[in-house]
Amino acid sequence: MREYAKTLDAMTLRERSDLMMSVANALEATAEKAQEIGNDRFAANSISLARIISGCAGDVVTSNLPAAELLLQHGITLLALFRDGKPRPTVH
């Protein structure tokens, strides 16, 4: 059976929290890979965002959906920048 995507608003608290933790875990894994290839800046950014997301997963999903949405957008964007085991260049 195929599941359809839900908005954060349509998700249960558990689903929101699980989504945030999944993104945080993926960012931590990406940080490890980035550090292995010597990209310390990308690794630091990834681990910092992962810790922010996991630290806020409980509070943000219940009280501030726009903040949760923004954190998830940033996390997913950072993950998308790390393709094929190497980060794509970004402008700072």
N, CA, C and O atoms as a GROMACS GRO file, in nm:
protein
  368
    1MET      N    1   0.083  -0.116   0.000
    1MET     CA    2   0.000   0.000   0.000
    1MET      C    3   0.089   0.124   0.000
    1MET      O    4   0.189   0.129   0.072
    2ARG      N    5   0.053   0.221  -0.078
    2ARG     CA    6   0.130   0.344  -0.091
    2ARG      C    7   0.079   0.449   0.006
    2ARG      O    8  -0.041   0.475   0.014
    3GLU      N    9   0.173   0.510   0.080
    3GLU     CA   10   0.137   0.617   0.172
    3GLU      C   11   0.158   0.750   0.104
    3GLU      O   12   0.248   0.767   0.022
    4TYR      N   13   0.073   0.844   0.137
    4TYR     CA   14   0.083   0.978   0.081
    4TYR      C   15   0.154   1.070   0.179
    4TYR      O   16   0.144   1.053   0.301
    5ALA      N   17   0.223   1.168   0.125
    5ALA     CA   18   0.293   1.265   0.209
    5ALA      C   19   0.192   1.346   0.290
    5ALA      O   20   0.083   1.377   0.243
    6LYS      N   21   0.232   1.380   0.410
    6LYS     CA   22   0.148   1.461   0.497
    6LYS      C   23   0.220   1.591   0.528
    6LYS      O   24   0.343   1.598   0.524
    7THR      N   25   0.144   1.693   0.558
    7THR     CA   26   0.202   1.815   0.609
    7THR      C   27   0.232   1.795   0.757
    7THR      O   28   0.179   1.702   0.818
    8LEU      N   29   0.315   1.880   0.814
    8LEU     CA   30   0.342   1.871   0.957
    8LEU      C   31   0.214   1.886   1.038
    8LEU      O   32   0.194   1.819   1.140
    9ASP      N   33   0.128   1.973   0.990
    9ASP     CA   34   0.002   1.996   1.060
    9ASP      C   35  -0.085   1.870   1.063
    9ASP      O   36  -0.158   1.848   1.159
   10ALA      N   37  -0.077   1.789   0.958
   10ALA     CA   38  -0.159   1.668   0.949
   10ALA      C   39  -0.097   1.549   1.023
   10ALA      O   40  -0.163   1.448   1.043
   11MET      N   41   0.030   1.561   1.062
   11MET     CA   42   0.098   1.451   1.130
   11MET      C   43   0.063   1.449   1.277
   11MET      O   44   0.026   1.550   1.336
   12THR      N   45   0.076   1.331   1.335
   12THR     CA   46   0.062   1.320   1.480
   12THR      C   47   0.190   1.373   1.544
   12THR      O   48   0.292   1.392   1.477
   13LEU      N   49   0.184   1.397   1.673
   13LEU     CA   50   0.304   1.444   1.744
   13LEU      C   51   0.419   1.344   1.729
   13LEU      O   52   0.534   1.382   1.712
   14ARG      N   53   0.385   1.216   1.737
   14ARG     CA   54   0.488   1.111   1.723
   14ARG      C   55   0.550   1.114   1.583
   14ARG      O   56   0.672   1.101   1.570
   15GLU      N   57   0.468   1.131   1.480
   15GLU     CA   58   0.520   1.136   1.343
   15GLU      C   59   0.611   1.257   1.324
   15GLU      O   60   0.716   1.246   1.260
   16ARG      N   61   0.572   1.370   1.377
   16ARG     CA   62   0.656   1.491   1.367
   16ARG      C   63   0.790   1.469   1.436
   16ARG      O   64   0.896   1.500   1.381
   17SER      N   65   0.784   1.416   1.556
   17SER     CA   66   0.906   1.392   1.631
   17SER      C   67   0.996   1.291   1.560
   17SER      O   68   1.118   1.311   1.552
   18ASP      N   69   0.937   1.185   1.508
   18ASP     CA   70   1.014   1.084   1.434
   18ASP      C   71   1.078   1.144   1.309
   18ASP      O   72   1.193   1.112   1.277
   19LEU      N   73   1.006   1.230   1.240
   19LEU     CA   74   1.061   1.294   1.121
   19LEU      C   75   1.180   1.382   1.158
   19LEU      O   76   1.284   1.378   1.091
   20MET      N   77   1.166   1.459   1.264
   20MET     CA   78   1.276   1.545   1.305
   20MET      C   79   1.398   1.463   1.348
   20MET      O   80   1.511   1.499   1.317
   21MET      N   81   1.375   1.354   1.418
   21MET     CA   82   1.487   1.270   1.460
   21MET      C   83   1.552   1.199   1.340
   21MET      O   84   1.673   1.178   1.339
   22SER      N   85   1.473   1.164   1.241
   22SER     CA   86   1.530   1.102   1.120
   22SER      C   87   1.621   1.199   1.047
   22SER      O   88   1.729   1.162   1.002
   23VAL      N   89   1.577   1.323   1.035
   23VAL     CA   90   1.659   1.425   0.970
   23VAL      C   91   1.786   1.450   1.052
   23VAL      O   92   1.895   1.461   0.997
   24ALA      N   93   1.772   1.458   1.184
   24ALA     CA   94   1.888   1.478   1.271
   24ALA      C   95   1.987   1.363   1.258
   24ALA      O   96   2.108   1.386   1.250
   25ASN      N   97   1.938   1.241   1.256
   25ASN     CA   98   2.026   1.124   1.241
   25ASN      C   99   2.097   1.125   1.106
   25ASN      O  100   2.215   1.092   1.098
   26ALA      N  101   2.026   1.162   1.001
   26ALA     CA  102   2.087   1.169   0.869
   26ALA      C  103   2.194   1.278   0.864
   26ALA      O  104   2.299   1.259   0.802
   27LEU      N  105   2.169   1.390   0.931
   27LEU     CA  106   2.270   1.496   0.937
   27LEU      C  107   2.394   1.451   1.013
   27LEU      O  108   2.506   1.485   0.973
   28GLU      N  109   2.377   1.376   1.119
   28GLU     CA  110   2.492   1.324   1.194
   28GLU      C  111   2.574   1.228   1.108
   28GLU      O  112   2.697   1.232   1.110
   29ALA      N  113   2.507   1.143   1.032
   29ALA     CA  114   2.578   1.051   0.943
   29ALA      C  115   2.652   1.127   0.834
   29ALA      O  116   2.764   1.092   0.798
   30THR      N  117   2.590   1.230   0.782
   30THR     CA  118   2.653   1.313   0.680
   30THR      C  119   2.774   1.386   0.738
   30THR      O  120   2.876   1.400   0.671
   31ALA      N  121   2.762   1.432   0.862
   31ALA     CA  122   2.875   1.500   0.928
   31ALA      C  123   2.994   1.406   0.938
   31ALA      O  124   3.108   1.447   0.916
   32GLU      N  125   2.970   1.280   0.973
   32GLU     CA  126   3.079   1.183   0.981
   32GLU      C  127   3.146   1.164   0.846
   32GLU      O  128   3.269   1.160   0.838
   33LYS      N  129   3.067   1.152   0.741
   33LYS     CA  130   3.123   1.134   0.606
   33LYS      C  131   3.202   1.257   0.564
   33LYS      O  132   3.310   1.245   0.505
   34ALA      N  133   3.150   1.374   0.593
   34ALA     CA  134   3.218   1.498   0.557
   34ALA      C  135   3.351   1.509   0.631
   34ALA      O  136   3.452   1.551   0.573
   35GLN      N  137   3.352   1.471   0.757
   35GLN     CA  138   3.476   1.477   0.833
   35GLN      C  139   3.578   1.377   0.779
   35GLN      O  140   3.697   1.406   0.776
   36GLU      N  141   3.532   1.260   0.737
   36GLU     CA  142   3.622   1.159   0.681
   36GLU      C  143   3.694   1.209   0.556
   36GLU      O  144   3.809   1.174   0.532
   37ILE      N  145   3.625   1.292   0.478
   37ILE     CA  146   3.688   1.344   0.355
   37ILE      C  147   3.757   1.477   0.378
   37ILE      O  148   3.808   1.539   0.284
   38GLY      N  149   3.759   1.523   0.504
   38GLY     CA  150   3.832   1.644   0.538
   38GLY      C  151   3.756   1.774   0.527
   38GLY      O  152   3.817   1.881   0.532
   39ASN      N  153   3.625   1.768   0.512
   39ASN     CA  154   3.547   1.891   0.502
   39ASN      C  155   3.491   1.923   0.641
   39ASN      O  156   3.375   1.894   0.673
   40ASP      N  157   3.576   1.984   0.722
   40ASP     CA  158   3.540   2.010   0.861
   40ASP      C  159   3.428   2.113   0.874
   40ASP      O  160   3.346   2.103   0.966
   41ARG      N  161   3.423   2.210   0.786
   41ARG     CA  162   3.317   2.312   0.794
   41ARG      C  163   3.180   2.248   0.769
   41ARG      O  164   3.085   2.274   0.843
   42PHE      N  165   3.169   2.166   0.666
   42PHE     CA  166   3.042   2.101   0.636
   42PHE      C  167   3.003   2.007   0.750
   42PHE      O  168   2.886   1.998   0.787
   43ALA      N  169   3.102   1.938   0.805
   43ALA     CA  170   3.076   1.848   0.918
   43ALA      C  171   3.025   1.926   1.038
   43ALA      O  172   2.929   1.884   1.104
   44ALA      N  173   3.088   2.039   1.068
   44ALA     CA  174   3.047   2.120   1.183
   44ALA      C  175   2.906   2.175   1.163
   44ALA      O  176   2.826   2.173   1.256
   45ASN      N  177   2.876   2.223   1.043
   45ASN     CA  178   2.741   2.273   1.015
   45ASN      C  179   2.637   2.163   1.029
   45ASN      O  180   2.529   2.184   1.085
   46SER      N  181   2.668   2.047   0.978
   46SER     CA  182   2.574   1.934   0.983
   46SER      C  183   2.548   1.890   1.126
   46SER      O  184   2.433   1.869   1.165
   47ILE      N  185   2.654   1.875   1.204
   47ILE     CA  186   2.636   1.828   1.341
   47ILE      C  187   2.566   1.933   1.426
   47ILE      O  188   2.485   1.900   1.513
   48SER      N  189   2.594   2.060   1.401
   48SER     CA  190   2.527   2.167   1.476
   48SER      C  191   2.378   2.167   1.449
   48SER      O  192   2.297   2.175   1.542
   49LEU      N  193   2.341   2.158   1.322
   49LEU     CA  194   2.199   2.157   1.288
   49LEU      C  195   2.131   2.030   1.340
   49LEU      O  196   2.017   2.035   1.384
   50ALA      N  197   2.201   1.918   1.334
   50ALA     CA  198   2.146   1.793   1.387
   50ALA      C  199   2.115   1.806   1.536
   50ALA      O  200   2.011   1.761   1.583
   51ARG      N  201   2.205   1.868   1.609
   51ARG     CA  202   2.184   1.884   1.754
   51ARG      C  203   2.072   1.982   1.785
   51ARG      O  204   1.996   1.962   1.880
   52ILE      N  205   2.061   2.086   1.705
   52ILE     CA  206   1.950   2.181   1.723
   52ILE      C  207   1.817   2.110   1.699
   52ILE      O  208   1.723   2.123   1.778
   53ILE      N  209   1.810   2.035   1.590
   53ILE     CA  210   1.685   1.966   1.556
   53ILE      C  211   1.649   1.862   1.661
   53ILE      O  212   1.534   1.856   1.705
   54SER      N  213   1.745   1.781   1.702
   54SER     CA  214   1.713   1.677   1.801
   54SER      C  215   1.681   1.739   1.937
   54SER      O  216   1.597   1.686   2.010
   55GLY      N  217   1.745   1.849   1.972
   55GLY     CA  218   1.716   1.916   2.097
   55GLY      C  219   1.579   1.980   2.102
   55GLY      O  220   1.519   1.993   2.208
   56CYS      N  221   1.530   2.019   1.985
   56CYS     CA  222   1.400   2.086   1.978
   56CYS      C  223   1.287   1.992   1.939
   56CYS      O  224   1.171   2.032   1.936
   57ALA      N  225   1.318   1.870   1.908
   57ALA     CA  226   1.217   1.778   1.854
   57ALA      C  227   1.095   1.766   1.941
   57ALA      O  228   0.983   1.760   1.889
   58GLY      N  229   1.111   1.761   2.070
   58GLY     CA  230   0.997   1.746   2.159
   58GLY      C  231   0.916   1.872   2.173
   58GLY      O  232   0.793   1.868   2.164
   59ASP      N  233   0.982   1.984   2.196
   59ASP     CA  234   0.913   2.109   2.221
   59ASP      C  235   0.853   2.172   2.096
   59ASP      O  236   0.738   2.215   2.095
   60VAL      N  237   0.932   2.176   1.990
   60VAL     CA  238   0.890   2.247   1.869
   60VAL      C  239   0.771   2.181   1.802
   60VAL      O  240   0.683   2.249   1.749
   61VAL      N  241   0.766   2.050   1.802
   61VAL     CA  242   0.659   1.981   1.731
   61VAL      C  243   0.524   2.000   1.798
   61VAL      O  244   0.420   1.977   1.735
   62THR      N  245   0.524   2.040   1.923
   62THR     CA  246   0.396   2.059   1.991
   62THR      C  247   0.351   2.204   1.994
   62THR      O  248   0.232   2.232   1.995
   63SER      N  249   0.446   2.297   1.994
   63SER     CA  250   0.408   2.435   2.016
   63SER      C  251   0.437   2.530   1.901
   63SER      O  252   0.374   2.635   1.892
   64ASN      N  253   0.530   2.498   1.813
   64ASN     CA  254   0.569   2.594   1.711
   64ASN      C  255   0.598   2.524   1.579
   64ASN      O  256   0.713   2.497   1.545
   65LEU      N  257   0.494   2.495   1.504
   65LEU     CA  258   0.511   2.425   1.377
   65LEU      C  259   0.593   2.504   1.275
   65LEU      O  260   0.672   2.443   1.202
   66PRO      N  261   0.578   2.636   1.265
   66PRO     CA  262   0.663   2.709   1.169
   66PRO      C  263   0.812   2.692   1.199
   66PRO      O  264   0.893   2.682   1.106
   67ALA      N  265   0.849   2.689   1.326
   67ALA     CA  266   0.989   2.669   1.361
   67ALA      C  267   1.035   2.528   1.323
   67ALA      O  268   1.145   2.510   1.271
   68ALA      N  269   0.951   2.430   1.349
   68ALA     CA  270   0.985   2.292   1.312
   68ALA      C  271   1.000   2.280   1.161
   68ALA      O  272   1.091   2.213   1.112
   69GLU      N  273   0.911   2.344   1.089
   69GLU     CA  274   0.918   2.341   0.942
   69GLU      C  275   1.047   2.404   0.891
   69GLU      O  276   1.110   2.351   0.800
   70LEU      N  277   1.085   2.516   0.949
   70LEU     CA  278   1.208   2.583   0.908
   70LEU      C  279   1.331   2.498   0.938
   70LEU      O  280   1.421   2.487   0.854
   71LEU      N  281   1.336   2.439   1.056
   71LEU     CA  282   1.448   2.352   1.090
   71LEU      C  283   1.457   2.233   0.994
   71LEU      O  284   1.566   2.197   0.949
   72LEU      N  285   1.344   2.173   0.964
   72LEU     CA  286   1.343   2.060   0.870
   72LEU      C  287   1.386   2.102   0.730
   72LEU      O  288   1.460   2.030   0.664
   73GLN      N  289   1.340   2.218   0.686
   73GLN     CA  290   1.381   2.268   0.554
   73GLN      C  291   1.532   2.286   0.547
   73GLN      O  292   1.596   2.245   0.450
   74HIS      N  293   1.589   2.347   0.651
   74HIS     CA  294   1.734   2.368   0.653
   74HIS      C  295   1.808   2.234   0.657
   74HIS      O  296   1.908   2.216   0.587
   75GLY      N  297   1.760   2.142   0.738
   75GLY     CA  298   1.824   2.013   0.748
   75GLY      C  299   1.820   1.935   0.617
   75GLY      O  300   1.921   1.878   0.575
   76ILE      N  301   1.706   1.933   0.554
   76ILE     CA  302   1.691   1.860   0.428
   76ILE      C  303   1.773   1.925   0.318
   76ILE      O  304   1.830   1.857   0.233
   77THR      N  305   1.778   2.057   0.318
   77THR     CA  306   1.860   2.128   0.219
   77THR      C  307   2.007   2.094   0.238
   77THR      O  308   2.078   2.069   0.140
   78LEU      N  309   2.053   2.094   0.361
   78LEU     CA  310   2.193   2.060   0.387
   78LEU      C  311   2.223   1.917   0.344
   78LEU      O  312   2.330   1.889   0.289
   79LEU      N  313   2.130   1.826   0.369
   79LEU     CA  314   2.148   1.688   0.324
   79LEU      C  315   2.154   1.679   0.172
   79LEU      O  316   2.233   1.602   0.116
   80ALA      N  317   2.072   1.758   0.104
   80ALA     CA  318   2.069   1.756  -0.042
   80ALA      C  319   2.200   1.809  -0.102
   80ALA      O  320   2.237   1.773  -0.213
   81LEU      N  321   2.269   1.894  -0.027
   81LEU     CA  322   2.396   1.947  -0.075
   81LEU      C  323   2.508   1.844  -0.069
   81LEU      O  324   2.612   1.862  -0.132
   82PHE      N  325   2.486   1.737   0.004
   82PHE     CA  326   2.587   1.632   0.020
   82PHE      C  327   2.545   1.512  -0.064
   82PHE      O  328   2.481   1.420  -0.014
   83ARG      N  329   2.580   1.515  -0.188
   83ARG     CA  330   2.542   1.406  -0.279
   83ARG      C  331   2.664   1.324  -0.318
   83ARG      O  332   2.774   1.378  -0.331
   84ASP      N  333   2.645   1.198  -0.335
   84ASP     CA  334   2.750   1.108  -0.379
   84ASP      C  335   2.874   1.113  -0.290
   84ASP      O  336   2.986   1.097  -0.336
   85GLY      N  337   2.851   1.136  -0.160
   85GLY     CA  338   2.961   1.134  -0.066
   85GLY      C  339   3.048   1.257  -0.063
   85GLY      O  340   3.152   1.258   0.003
   86LYS      N  341   3.008   1.363  -0.134
   86LYS     CA  342   3.086   1.486  -0.128
   86LYS      C  343   2.992   1.606  -0.136
   86LYS      O  344   2.895   1.605  -0.211
   87PRO      N  345   3.022   1.707  -0.058
   87PRO     CA  346   2.935   1.825  -0.058
   87PRO      C  347   2.952   1.907  -0.184
   87PRO      O  348   3.062   1.921  -0.237
   88ARG      N  349   2.841   1.961  -0.230
   88ARG     CA  350   2.847   2.054  -0.342
   88ARG      C  351   2.888   2.190  -0.288
   88ARG      O  352   2.856   2.222  -0.173
   89PRO      N  353   2.957   2.269  -0.367
   89PRO     CA  354   3.001   2.400  -0.318
   89PRO      C  355   2.881   2.491  -0.290
   89PRO      O  356   2.781   2.488  -0.362
   90THR      N  357   2.895   2.570  -0.186
   90THR     CA  358   2.792   2.666  -0.150
   90THR      C  359   2.854   2.804  -0.137
   90THR      O  360   2.974   2.818  -0.117
   91VAL      N  361   2.772   2.905  -0.148
   91VAL     CA  362   2.816   3.041  -0.131
   91VAL      C  363   2.780   3.085   0.010
   91VAL      O  364   2.666   3.069   0.052
   92HIS      N  365   2.876   3.139   0.083
   92HIS     CA  366   2.851   3.183   0.222
   92HIS      C  367   2.847   3.333   0.227
   92HIS      O  368   2.828   3.391   0.334
   0.00000   0.00000   0.00000
